[in-house]
Amino acid sequence: MKKPTVIFLSAFTSMGVLLAACSDEESTAEGDDSAEGEEETTGDGPIQVTSTTSQISDIVENVGGEHVDNTGLMGPGIDPHDYEASQGDVETLDEADVIFWNGLNLEEQMADMLEQMANDQPVYELGENVPDEDILEDEEEAGTPDPHIWFDPEIWADAAVEGVADGLAEADPENADDYRANAEAYIDELDGLQEWAQDRVEDIDEESRVLVTAHDAFQYFGDAVGMEVMGLQGISTEAEVGLSDVQDVIDEMIERDVNALFSETSVDDSAVDAVIEGAQEQGHEVENGGALYSDAMGEPDTEEGTYVGMYEANVNQIVEALE
């Protein structure tokens, strides 16, 4: 409640007392209204969560359920490697009760800001939960971590799903049991997803299990399902694709008799088109096997707009193009 404002008037003492009394009553009324407003917005309502990528948002919504109100910053087709936070994003992050981000250099343009915010509010970098021995590196830049950990469902479950459950439980202990139970159910679903993906990839002839993509986002996927992976760009889409990169991929595809490569929904197709044209000039027919979901998922309210649906769509696309 606000303290009453007392007004002293040397010539009109009685009027001063009257004004002070009125001010006291008005302040009391304003204080009551403010208290009522705070109870409506900060009472038993959901906690406010902000997630950087759509893959993380999917975890928060599955684990948090009705207890959270999640805002995802990056939607379909957004490349997190070069995403820069808008002023609205900064305000959303600042107002969040909990923030989750991938880390490992994925959100390169936001990392410093998120690390600074961690000094004042709960901010969880999920990539920190991955054991060092499980983190893959950029083949061209030793020591640079590969941030695409969501493409190994087992790693994603251990590092990200468990990490989100821990963060939500810490922020909202009252509903901790629900978060743990929801996380366990979601992890069971991811276990089934990985087994299904491994079985599905076995439909491809062993010598044809070579995945060529626009950028090197699928190393974890390759390890998880048993495929060799090649990317035109490096781990970050900030890397430039040179003529030598294109020719190296063409040579490898000709030598291995690979007839399909894949574009990505969040990456420009120009390098993929260059490989197709260059291979044809050398008498090797190559087709675009379709656009895979790499750094972003599909549209909201679609199967591909969920982590499981995105993963299944990618696997089916790859198998149909290569088998």
WOLIN-V464633 format. One record per backbone hydrogen bond with DSSP energy under -1.0 kcal/mol. NH is the residue of the N-H (numbers start at 0). CO is the residue of the C=O. Records with the same first field share a line. If there is no record, write none. Layout:
BEGIN
NH: CO / CO
END
This chain:
BEGIN
15: 11
16: 12
17: 13
18: 14
19: 15
20: 16
21: 17
22: 18
23: 19
24: 20
25: 21
26: 22
27: 23
28: 24
29: 25
30: 26
31: 27
32: 28
33: 29
34: 30
35: 31
36: 32
37: 33
38: 34
39: 35
40: 36
41: 37
46: 66
48: 68
49: 97
50: 70
51: 99
56: 52
57: 53
58: 54
59: 55
60: 56
61: 57
62: 58
63: 59
64: 60
66: 63
67: 64
68: 46
70: 48
72: 50
73: 51
77: 74
89: 85
90: 86
91: 87
92: 88
93: 89
94: 90
96: 47
97: 47
98: 121
99: 49
100: 123
105: 102
107: 105
109: 106
110: 106
113: 109
114: 110
115: 111
116: 112
117: 113
118: 115
119: 116
120: 116
123: 98
125: 100
126: 101
127: 124
128: 125
129: 126
133: 130
134: 131
137: 143
143: 140
145: 135
148: 146
150: 147
151: 148
155: 151
156: 152
157: 153
158: 154
159: 155
160: 155
161: 156
163: 159
164: 160
165: 161
166: 162
167: 163
168: 164
169: 165
170: 166
171: 167
174: 171
175: 172
178: 174
179: 175
180: 176
181: 177
182: 178
183: 179
184: 180
185: 181
186: 182
187: 183
188: 184
189: 185
190: 186
191: 187
192: 188
193: 189
194: 190
195: 191
196: 192
197: 193
198: 194
199: 195
200: 196
202: 199
203: 200
207: 204
208: 205
209: 207
210: 227
212: 229
215: 233
216: 214
221: 217
222: 218
223: 219
224: 220
225: 221
226: 221
227: 208
229: 210
231: 212
232: 213
238: 235
245: 241
246: 242
247: 243
248: 244
249: 245
250: 246
251: 247
252: 248
253: 249
254: 250
255: 251
257: 252
260: 286
261: 211
262: 289
264: 291
266: 263
272: 268
273: 269
274: 270
275: 271
276: 272
277: 273
278: 274
279: 275
280: 276
282: 279
283: 278
286: 258
288: 260
291: 262
297: 303
305: 302
309: 305
310: 306
311: 307
312: 308
313: 309
314: 310
315: 311
316: 312
317: 313
318: 314
319: 315
320: 316
321: 317
322: 318
END
